[in-house]
Amino acid sequence: MDFTLTEEQELLRDAVAGFLGARYELEKSRNAAKSDAGWQPALWRGFADELGILGATLPERVDGMGGGPIELMVITEELGRALVVEPYVDTVVVGGGLLGRSGGERAEEVLRQIVSGAARTAFAALEPTSGPTFHDVSTSARGDGEAWVLDGAKTVVTSAPLATHLLITARTSGDRRDKAGVSLFLTEFDAANPPTGVEVHSYRTIDDRVGSDLTFTGLRLPGDALLGTEGAAWDDIEATVDEATTAIASEAVGCMRKVLADTVEYAKQRQQFGVSIGSFQVLQHRMVDMYMELEQAVAAVFLAVYSLGASAADRARSVSAAKVTIGRAARFIGQNAVQLHGAMGMTEELAIGHYFKRLTVIEREFGSSEQHLARYAALTRP
């Protein structure tokens, strides 16, 4: 497998790294995350107007650049290295993926708004009783003349407080766990002034992001809110979730690169018994083990990235293998980085604590290591 980037991909990486290095300060971003705004809108506009990364991986037909999985990996790794909290994955990867696969006039319009930075999406899919199983859908959608009426509840809808649009899964036929019968709906949204029939409970997550729990009670949507074919959204959802899982795995690689580099630098500076702790052989071995976990994670992410265009089964196996590898590496590197920094590793003042929290969330986001290991095993049985 060739890990070498093309010249264009290296230029993209350098552009994103340069922009974030000059404009994205950790302390400022954490303060913004904890504010009422929850993010930095000016930086989002910079992503659209100066970097163009909001359209870098979206189809050219909607003014995107038509980039592929490698470009997505390059961007998300740099976002992870800078610990960006703005909703790139939720909007560009999940929202862009679902809208691009569903097609239709409304979807194309919102895609163009994503590219310009005007639209941000949140995916309302998981439910209080579903766990991480995206096809376990109890929320119902029934036709009422030319409209749709939705009833149900969604939980941990990440980035919902920042969203201008919701993508909602609802069952239009079949039993609760059936993959057939799941439909996808698009609606405009404002968490501060929710539509009639929507109750919103918003909160900040442990990794300084935002999310909401939503309850739908007779939410009326127009007929064109339905994306794609009624009851046939699952294939698009599964492909998009696999792509998003790969994106956060790549983000985790960026986080781990930063954590390891900071830990090595700290070990060189921290003095104990008159010498730097980095001179202690046992700690050198520990940091080598951290490096080996990181390299395995990098290889697993590349395999997942190259498999996104493969058959559904091959894609799922590679993505789940990457998620398991990332989960193990994130835990090992994060915990050891905190331990080597001592008690200060968990403080708000030190970057390590913030990266550790994000790595802890990534370990379970879009399914835990145990769940992906079970999926991998099911796909490899004869």
BAZALO-314815 format. One line per field, with one value per residue (C-alpha): residue number from 1; residue in three letters; x, y, z. Coordinates in nm, 2 decimals, m for minus. Example, Ala and Ser with C-alpha at 12.3 -4.5 7.8 and 13.67 -1.06 7.14 Angstrom:
// residues 2
resi	c(1 | 2)
resn	c(ALA | SER)
xx	c(1.23 | 1.37)
yy	c(m0.45 | m0.11)
zz	c(0.78 | 0.71)
This chain:
// residues 382
resi	c(1 | 2 | 3 | 4 | 5 | 6 | 7 | 8 | 9 | 10 | 11 | 12 | 13 | 14 | 15 | 16 | 17 | 18 | 19 | 20 | 21 | 22 | 23 | 24 | 25 | 26 | 27 | 28 | 29 | 30 | 31 | 32 | 33 | 34 | 35 | 36 | 37 | 38 | 39 | 40 | 41 | 42 | 43 | 44 | 45 | 46 | 47 | 48 | 49 | 50 | 51 | 52 | 53 | 54 | 55 | 56 | 57 | 58 | 59 | 60 | 61 | 62 | 63 | 64 | 65 | 66 | 67 | 68 | 69 | 70 | 71 | 72 | 73 | 74 | 75 | 76 | 77 | 78 | 79 | 80 | 81 | 82 | 83 | 84 | 85 | 86 | 87 | 88 | 89 | 90 | 91 | 92 | 93 | 94 | 95 | 96 | 97 | 98 | 99 | 100 | 101 | 102 | 103 | 104 | 105 | 106 | 107 | 108 | 109 | 110 | 111 | 112 | 113 | 114 | 115 | 116 | 117 | 118 | 119 | 120 | 121 | 122 | 123 | 124 | 125 | 126 | 127 | 128 | 129 | 130 | 131 | 132 | 133 | 134 | 135 | 136 | 137 | 138 | 139 | 140 | 141 | 142 | 143 | 144 | 145 | 146 | 147 | 148 | 149 | 150 | 151 | 152 | 153 | 154 | 155 | 156 | 157 | 158 | 159 | 160 | 161 | 162 | 163 | 164 | 165 | 166 | 167 | 168 | 169 | 170 | 171 | 172 | 173 | 174 | 175 | 176 | 177 | 178 | 179 | 180 | 181 | 182 | 183 | 184 | 185 | 186 | 187 | 188 | 189 | 190 | 191 | 192 | 193 | 194 | 195 | 196 | 197 | 198 | 199 | 200 | 201 | 202 | 203 | 204 | 205 | 206 | 207 | 208 | 209 | 210 | 211 | 212 | 213 | 214 | 215 | 216 | 217 | 218 | 219 | 220 | 221 | 222 | 223 | 224 | 225 | 226 | 227 | 228 | 229 | 230 | 231 | 232 | 233 | 234 | 235 | 236 | 237 | 238 | 239 | 240 | 241 | 242 | 243 | 244 | 245 | 246 | 247 | 248 | 249 | 250 | 251 | 252 | 253 | 254 | 255 | 256 | 257 | 258 | 259 | 260 | 261 | 262 | 263 | 264 | 265 | 266 | 267 | 268 | 269 | 270 | 271 | 272 | 273 | 274 | 275 | 276 | 277 | 278 | 279 | 280 | 281 | 282 | 283 | 284 | 285 | 286 | 287 | 288 | 289 | 290 | 291 | 292 | 293 | 294 | 295 | 296 | 297 | 298 | 299 | 300 | 301 | 302 | 303 | 304 | 305 | 306 | 307 | 308 | 309 | 310 | 311 | 312 | 313 | 314 | 315 | 316 | 317 | 318 | 319 | 320 | 321 | 322 | 323 | 324 | 325 | 326 | 327 | 328 | 329 | 330 | 331 | 332 | 333 | 334 | 335 | 336 | 337 | 338 | 339 | 340 | 341 | 342 | 343 | 344 | 345 | 346 | 347 | 348 | 349 | 350 | 351 | 352 | 353 | 354 | 355 | 356 | 357 | 358 | 359 | 360 | 361 | 362 | 363 | 364 | 365 | 366 | 367 | 368 | 369 | 370 | 371 | 372 | 373 | 374 | 375 | 376 | 377 | 378 | 379 | 380 | 381 | 382)
resn	c(MET | ASP | PHE | THR | LEU | THR | GLU | GLU | GLN | GLU | LEU | LEU | ARG | ASP | ALA | VAL | ALA | GLY | PHE | LEU | GLY | ALA | ARG | TYR | GLU | LEU | GLU | LYS | SER | ARG | ASN | ALA | ALA | LYS | SER | ASP | ALA | GLY | TRP | GLN | PRO | ALA | LEU | TRP | ARG | GLY | PHE | ALA | ASP | GLU | LEU | GLY | ILE | LEU | GLY | ALA | THR | LEU | PRO | GLU | ARG | VAL | ASP | GLY | MET | GLY | GLY | GLY | PRO | ILE | GLU | LEU | MET | VAL | ILE | THR | GLU | GLU | LEU | GLY | ARG | ALA | LEU | VAL | VAL | GLU | PRO | TYR | VAL | ASP | THR | VAL | VAL | VAL | GLY | GLY | GLY | LEU | LEU | GLY | ARG | SER | GLY | GLY | GLU | ARG | ALA | GLU | GLU | VAL | LEU | ARG | GLN | ILE | VAL | SER | GLY | ALA | ALA | ARG | THR | ALA | PHE | ALA | ALA | LEU | GLU | PRO | THR | SER | GLY | PRO | THR | PHE | HIS | ASP | VAL | SER | THR | SER | ALA | ARG | GLY | ASP | GLY | GLU | ALA | TRP | VAL | LEU | ASP | GLY | ALA | LYS | THR | VAL | VAL | THR | SER | ALA | PRO | LEU | ALA | THR | HIS | LEU | LEU | ILE | THR | ALA | ARG | THR | SER | GLY | ASP | ARG | ARG | ASP | LYS | ALA | GLY | VAL | SER | LEU | PHE | LEU | THR | GLU | PHE | ASP | ALA | ALA | ASN | PRO | PRO | THR | GLY | VAL | GLU | VAL | HIS | SER | TYR | ARG | THR | ILE | ASP | ASP | ARG | VAL | GLY | SER | ASP | LEU | THR | PHE | THR | GLY | LEU | ARG | LEU | PRO | GLY | ASP | ALA | LEU | LEU | GLY | THR | GLU | GLY | ALA | ALA | TRP | ASP | ASP | ILE | GLU | ALA | THR | VAL | ASP | GLU | ALA | THR | THR | ALA | ILE | ALA | SER | GLU | ALA | VAL | GLY | CYS | MET | ARG | LYS | VAL | LEU | ALA | ASP | THR | VAL | GLU | TYR | ALA | LYS | GLN | ARG | GLN | GLN | PHE | GLY | VAL | SER | ILE | GLY | SER | PHE | GLN | VAL | LEU | GLN | HIS | ARG | MET | VAL | ASP | MET | TYR | MET | GLU | LEU | GLU | GLN | ALA | VAL | ALA | ALA | VAL | PHE | LEU | ALA | VAL | TYR | SER | LEU | GLY | ALA | SER | ALA | ALA | ASP | ARG | ALA | ARG | SER | VAL | SER | ALA | ALA | LYS | VAL | THR | ILE | GLY | ARG | ALA | ALA | ARG | PHE | ILE | GLY | GLN | ASN | ALA | VAL | GLN | LEU | HIS | GLY | ALA | MET | GLY | MET | THR | GLU | GLU | LEU | ALA | ILE | GLY | HIS | TYR | PHE | LYS | ARG | LEU | THR | VAL | ILE | GLU | ARG | GLU | PHE | GLY | SER | SER | GLU | GLN | HIS | LEU | ALA | ARG | TYR | ALA | ALA | LEU | THR | ARG | PRO)
xx	c(0.00 | 0.14 | 0.12 | 0.27 | 0.06 | 0.06 | 0.19 | m0.16 | m0.25 | 0.07 | m0.02 | m0.37 | m0.22 | 0.02 | m0.26 | m0.48 | m0.20 | m0.08 | m0.43 | m0.49 | m0.14 | m0.19 | m0.56 | m0.67 | m0.55 | m0.65 | m0.73 | m0.94 | m1.12 | m1.20 | m1.34 | m1.56 | m1.67 | m1.78 | m1.96 | m2.32 | m2.21 | m2.03 | m1.80 | m1.61 | m1.82 | m1.54 | m1.32 | m1.60 | m1.62 | m1.24 | m1.28 | m1.52 | m1.37 | m1.00 | m0.93 | m1.22 | m1.22 | m1.60 | m1.63 | m1.30 | m1.46 | m1.81 | m1.92 | m1.82 | m2.18 | m2.26 | m1.95 | m1.74 | m1.39 | m1.46 | m1.19 | m1.17 | m1.11 | m0.74 | m0.83 | m1.08 | m0.81 | m0.56 | m0.82 | m0.95 | m0.61 | m0.51 | m0.84 | m0.76 | m0.41 | m0.55 | m0.84 | m1.10 | m1.45 | m1.63 | m1.88 | m1.68 | m1.75 | m2.12 | m2.17 | m1.94 | m1.89 | m2.23 | m2.45 | m2.27 | m2.26 | m2.63 | m2.74 | m2.50 | m2.62 | m2.99 | m2.99 | m3.28 | m3.34 | m3.36 | m3.05 | m2.84 | m2.95 | m2.83 | m2.51 | m2.43 | m2.50 | m2.26 | m1.99 | m2.04 | m2.05 | m2.41 | m2.55 | m2.45 | m2.62 | m2.68 | m2.78 | m3.07 | m3.05 | m2.97 | m3.26 | m3.28 | m3.34 | m3.12 | m2.77 | m2.53 | m2.74 | m2.85 | m3.12 | m3.29 | m3.55 | m3.87 | m3.93 | m4.23 | m4.32 | m4.67 | m4.82 | m5.09 | m5.20 | m4.90 | m4.72 | m4.53 | m4.59 | m4.30 | m4.33 | m4.04 | m3.72 | m3.35 | m3.06 | m2.70 | m2.76 | m2.41 | m2.38 | m2.76 | m2.72 | m2.51 | m2.72 | m2.92 | m3.07 | m3.16 | m3.13 | m3.38 | m3.42 | m3.78 | m3.95 | m4.22 | m4.27 | m4.14 | m4.04 | m3.82 | m3.49 | m3.55 | m3.30 | m3.58 | m3.84 | m3.60 | m3.65 | m3.45 | m3.60 | m3.45 | m3.57 | m3.45 | m3.37 | m3.28 | m3.22 | m3.29 | m3.63 | m3.73 | m4.01 | m4.36 | m4.36 | m3.99 | m3.86 | m3.49 | m3.26 | m2.90 | m2.58 | m2.20 | m2.02 | m1.70 | m1.49 | m1.61 | m1.86 | m2.23 | m2.53 | m2.90 | m3.17 | m3.48 | m3.84 | m4.08 | m4.45 | m4.66 | m4.37 | m4.52 | m4.28 | m4.36 | m4.37 | m4.03 | m3.87 | m3.83 | m3.49 | m3.45 | m3.69 | m3.93 | m3.81 | m3.48 | m3.24 | m3.04 | m2.77 | m2.69 | m2.69 | m2.45 | m2.21 | m2.21 | m2.16 | m1.87 | m1.72 | m1.77 | m1.62 | m1.31 | m1.30 | m1.30 | m1.04 | m0.82 | m0.90 | m0.78 | m0.45 | m0.40 | m0.48 | m0.24 | 0.04 | 0.01 | m0.02 | 0.29 | 0.49 | 0.40 | 0.48 | 0.82 | 0.90 | 0.78 | 1.00 | 1.30 | 1.23 | 1.10 | 1.38 | 1.40 | 1.71 | 1.89 | 1.83 | 1.54 | 1.29 | 1.33 | 1.67 | 1.51 | 1.51 | 1.17 | 1.01 | 1.18 | 1.04 | 0.69 | 0.71 | 0.83 | 0.53 | 0.31 | 0.48 | 0.42 | 0.05 | 0.03 | 0.19 | m0.05 | m0.34 | m0.21 | m0.19 | m0.54 | m0.68 | m0.51 | m0.67 | m1.01 | m0.97 | m0.87 | m1.17 | m1.44 | m1.50 | m1.50 | m1.80 | m2.02 | m1.88 | m1.51 | m1.57 | m1.74 | m1.46 | m1.19 | m1.37 | m1.44 | m1.08 | m0.97 | m1.21 | m1.10 | m0.73 | m0.79 | m0.98 | m0.70 | m0.43 | m0.63 | m0.67 | m0.31 | m0.15 | m0.40 | m0.36 | 0.01 | 0.05 | m0.16 | 0.05 | 0.38 | 0.27 | 0.15 | m0.15 | m0.12 | m0.21 | m0.57 | m0.59 | m0.77 | m0.46 | m0.26 | m0.35 | m0.30 | m0.62 | m0.83 | m0.68 | m0.74 | m1.11 | m1.15 | m0.98 | m1.20 | m1.51 | m1.38 | m1.32 | m1.70 | m1.83 | m2.01 | m1.98 | m1.74 | m1.44 | m1.65 | m1.93 | m1.70 | m1.52 | m1.85 | m1.94 | m1.60 | m1.64 | m1.99 | m1.86 | m1.56 | m1.76 | m1.79)
yy	c(0.00 | 0.34 | 0.60 | 0.87 | 1.18 | 1.35 | 1.71 | 1.85 | 1.65 | 1.78 | 2.14 | 2.08 | 1.95 | 2.24 | 2.49 | 2.35 | 2.32 | 2.67 | 2.82 | 2.64 | 2.71 | 3.08 | 3.12 | 2.84 | 2.89 | 2.62 | 2.85 | 3.07 | 2.78 | 2.62 | 2.96 | 2.98 | 2.63 | 2.70 | 3.03 | 3.06 | 3.05 | 2.71 | 2.77 | 3.04 | 3.14 | 3.35 | 3.05 | 2.85 | 3.13 | 3.10 | 2.73 | 2.81 | 3.13 | 3.10 | 2.73 | 2.59 | 2.27 | 2.27 | 2.18 | 2.00 | 1.65 | 1.73 | 1.67 | 1.92 | 1.95 | 2.15 | 2.37 | 2.13 | 2.03 | 1.66 | 1.54 | 1.19 | 0.99 | 1.08 | 1.45 | 1.38 | 1.20 | 1.49 | 1.75 | 1.56 | 1.46 | 1.83 | 1.92 | 1.66 | 1.78 | 2.13 | 1.99 | 2.18 | 2.17 | 2.32 | 2.07 | 1.96 | 1.59 | 1.64 | 1.89 | 1.80 | 1.43 | 1.32 | 1.59 | 1.61 | 1.24 | 1.18 | 1.47 | 1.38 | 1.02 | 1.10 | 1.36 | 1.58 | 1.95 | 2.03 | 1.82 | 1.99 | 2.33 | 2.26 | 2.11 | 2.43 | 2.61 | 2.38 | 2.47 | 2.84 | 2.80 | 2.91 | 2.57 | 2.33 | 2.00 | 1.76 | 1.39 | 1.30 | 0.92 | 0.75 | 0.70 | 0.64 | 0.26 | 0.21 | 0.23 | 0.28 | 0.09 | 0.34 | 0.11 | 0.06 | 0.33 | 0.38 | 0.74 | 0.72 | 0.92 | 0.89 | 1.06 | 1.32 | 1.45 | 1.60 | 1.64 | 1.41 | 1.39 | 1.27 | 1.14 | 1.01 | 1.10 | 1.13 | 1.15 | 1.28 | 1.47 | 1.62 | 1.98 | 2.03 | 2.36 | 2.49 | 2.34 | 2.52 | 2.19 | 1.85 | 1.52 | 1.28 | 0.91 | 0.78 | 0.46 | 0.46 | 0.08 | m0.24 | m0.34 | m0.14 | m0.31 | m0.36 | m0.20 | m0.18 | 0.08 | 0.35 | 0.69 | 1.01 | 1.36 | 1.71 | 2.01 | 2.36 | 2.40 | 2.65 | 2.50 | 2.84 | 2.87 | 2.51 | 2.44 | 2.36 | 2.00 | 1.98 | 1.99 | 2.06 | 1.99 | 2.11 | 2.05 | 2.06 | 1.72 | 1.63 | 1.70 | 2.07 | 2.01 | 2.05 | 1.82 | 1.80 | 1.55 | 1.60 | 1.50 | 1.52 | 1.54 | 1.58 | 1.75 | 1.84 | 1.85 | 1.92 | 1.64 | 1.73 | 1.69 | 1.32 | 1.25 | 0.97 | 0.68 | 0.61 | 0.33 | 0.28 | 0.51 | 0.24 | 0.18 | 0.55 | 0.59 | 0.29 | 0.42 | 0.77 | 0.64 | 0.43 | 0.74 | 0.94 | 0.67 | 0.68 | 1.06 | 1.06 | 0.78 | 1.01 | 1.29 | 1.06 | 1.01 | 1.39 | 1.41 | 1.12 | 1.27 | 1.59 | 1.41 | 1.20 | 1.49 | 1.69 | 1.40 | 1.35 | 1.72 | 1.73 | 1.42 | 1.61 | 1.91 | 1.76 | 1.71 | 1.44 | 1.35 | 1.62 | 1.47 | 1.48 | 1.20 | 1.13 | 0.98 | 0.70 | 0.38 | 0.26 | 0.58 | 0.57 | 0.22 | 0.35 | 0.63 | 0.38 | 0.17 | 0.48 | 0.54 | 0.18 | 0.21 | 0.53 | 0.37 | 0.08 | 0.33 | 0.52 | 0.20 | 0.10 | 0.44 | 0.42 | 0.07 | 0.21 | 0.51 | 0.30 | 0.07 | 0.34 | 0.28 | m0.10 | m0.33 | m0.28 | m0.58 | m0.50 | m0.14 | m0.24 | m0.48 | m0.23 | 0.05 | m0.17 | m0.29 | 0.07 | 0.17 | m0.11 | m0.02 | 0.34 | 0.27 | 0.07 | 0.32 | 0.62 | 0.46 | 0.35 | 0.68 | 0.90 | 0.73 | 0.70 | 1.07 | 1.17 | 0.94 | 1.07 | 1.43 | 1.35 | 1.51 | 1.82 | 1.60 | 1.63 | 2.00 | 2.25 | 2.45 | 2.18 | 2.07 | 1.70 | 1.69 | 1.83 | 1.59 | 1.30 | 1.39 | 1.40 | 1.07 | 0.91 | 1.03 | 0.91 | 0.56 | 0.53 | 0.76 | 0.58 | 0.26 | 0.13 | m0.10 | m0.40 | m0.32 | m0.29 | m0.60 | m0.79 | m0.64 | m0.74 | m1.10 | m1.13 | m1.02 | m1.26 | m1.58 | m1.83)
zz	c(0.00 | m0.10 | 0.17 | m0.05 | m0.11 | m0.45 | m0.49 | m0.49 | m0.17 | 0.00 | m0.09 | 0.05 | 0.37 | 0.40 | 0.33 | 0.60 | 0.85 | 0.78 | 0.82 | 1.15 | 1.28 | 1.22 | 1.31 | 1.54 | 1.90 | 2.15 | 2.44 | 2.22 | 2.06 | 2.40 | 2.53 | 2.22 | 2.26 | 2.62 | 2.52 | 2.42 | 2.05 | 2.09 | 1.80 | 1.59 | 1.29 | 1.14 | 1.11 | 0.94 | 0.68 | 0.64 | 0.58 | 0.30 | 0.15 | 0.21 | 0.22 | 0.02 | 0.23 | 0.28 | m0.09 | m0.14 | m0.12 | m0.25 | m0.61 | m0.88 | m0.99 | m0.68 | m0.70 | m0.50 | m0.60 | m0.65 | m0.42 | m0.30 | 0.02 | 0.03 | 0.04 | 0.31 | 0.51 | 0.47 | 0.58 | 0.88 | 1.01 | 1.02 | 1.19 | 1.45 | 1.50 | 1.58 | 1.78 | 1.58 | 1.73 | 1.43 | 1.27 | 0.96 | 0.98 | 1.08 | 0.79 | 0.51 | 0.56 | 0.70 | 0.56 | 0.23 | 0.20 | 0.26 | 0.04 | m0.24 | m0.24 | m0.21 | m0.49 | m0.58 | m0.61 | m0.24 | m0.16 | m0.43 | m0.30 | 0.05 | m0.08 | m0.26 | 0.07 | 0.25 | 0.00 | 0.06 | 0.44 | 0.47 | 0.57 | 0.85 | 0.91 | 1.20 | 1.16 | 1.38 | 1.37 | 1.71 | 1.95 | 2.33 | 2.27 | 1.96 | 2.10 | 1.81 | 1.56 | 1.29 | 1.14 | 1.48 | 1.41 | 1.61 | 1.50 | 1.26 | 0.95 | 0.80 | 0.50 | 0.55 | 0.22 | 0.05 | 0.39 | 0.63 | 1.00 | 1.23 | 1.58 | 1.80 | 1.97 | 1.88 | 2.12 | 2.10 | 1.78 | 1.76 | 1.63 | 1.63 | 1.82 | 1.53 | 1.25 | 0.99 | 0.87 | 1.02 | 0.84 | 1.02 | 0.99 | 1.03 | 0.97 | 0.70 | 0.69 | 0.85 | 1.20 | 1.43 | 1.34 | 0.97 | 0.73 | 0.48 | 0.56 | 0.68 | 0.51 | 0.53 | 0.57 | 0.54 | 0.72 | 0.81 | 1.18 | 1.44 | 1.79 | 1.95 | 1.78 | 1.69 | 1.45 | 1.59 | 1.70 | 1.80 | 2.16 | 2.20 | 2.49 | 2.41 | 2.60 | 2.58 | 2.55 | 2.74 | 2.43 | 2.41 | 2.13 | 2.14 | 2.09 | 2.15 | 2.24 | 2.02 | 2.06 | 1.76 | 1.83 | 1.52 | 1.33 | 0.98 | 0.69 | 0.32 | 0.07 | m0.08 | 0.27 | 0.18 | 0.03 | m0.22 | m0.24 | 0.05 | 0.27 | 0.08 | 0.26 | 0.44 | 0.18 | 0.16 | 0.54 | 0.58 | 0.32 | 0.47 | 0.83 | 0.71 | 0.55 | 0.86 | 1.08 | 0.85 | 0.88 | 1.26 | 1.26 | 1.05 | 1.29 | 1.57 | 1.39 | 1.39 | 1.76 | 1.84 | 1.64 | 1.84 | 2.17 | 2.10 | 1.99 | 2.30 | 2.53 | 2.37 | 2.41 | 2.77 | 2.85 | 2.72 | 2.94 | 3.26 | 3.51 | 3.78 | 3.98 | 3.79 | 3.44 | 3.19 | 3.23 | 2.86 | 2.94 | 3.15 | 2.94 | 3.07 | 2.96 | 2.62 | 2.57 | 2.67 | 2.41 | 2.14 | 2.22 | 2.17 | 1.84 | 1.72 | 1.81 | 1.61 | 1.30 | 1.32 | 1.34 | 1.03 | 0.83 | 0.93 | 0.83 | 0.49 | 0.44 | 0.53 | 0.30 | 0.00 | 0.07 | 0.07 | m0.30 | m0.27 | m0.23 | 0.08 | 0.26 | 0.19 | 0.29 | 0.61 | 0.70 | 0.65 | 0.83 | 1.13 | 1.14 | 1.14 | 1.41 | 1.64 | 1.57 | 1.63 | 1.95 | 2.09 | 1.99 | 2.11 | 2.46 | 2.48 | 2.36 | 2.55 | 2.88 | 2.86 | 2.76 | 3.06 | 3.29 | 3.16 | 3.22 | 3.57 | 3.73 | 3.51 | 3.21 | 3.31 | 3.37 | 3.15 | 3.11 | 2.93 | 2.58 | 2.66 | 2.87 | 2.59 | 2.33 | 2.57 | 2.60 | 2.23 | 2.18 | 2.45 | 2.26 | 1.92 | 2.07 | 2.09 | 1.83 | 1.54 | 1.73 | 2.00 | 1.94 | 2.06 | 1.82 | 1.53 | 1.62 | 1.62 | 1.28 | 1.14 | 1.28 | 1.13 | 0.79 | 0.79 | 0.89 | 0.60)
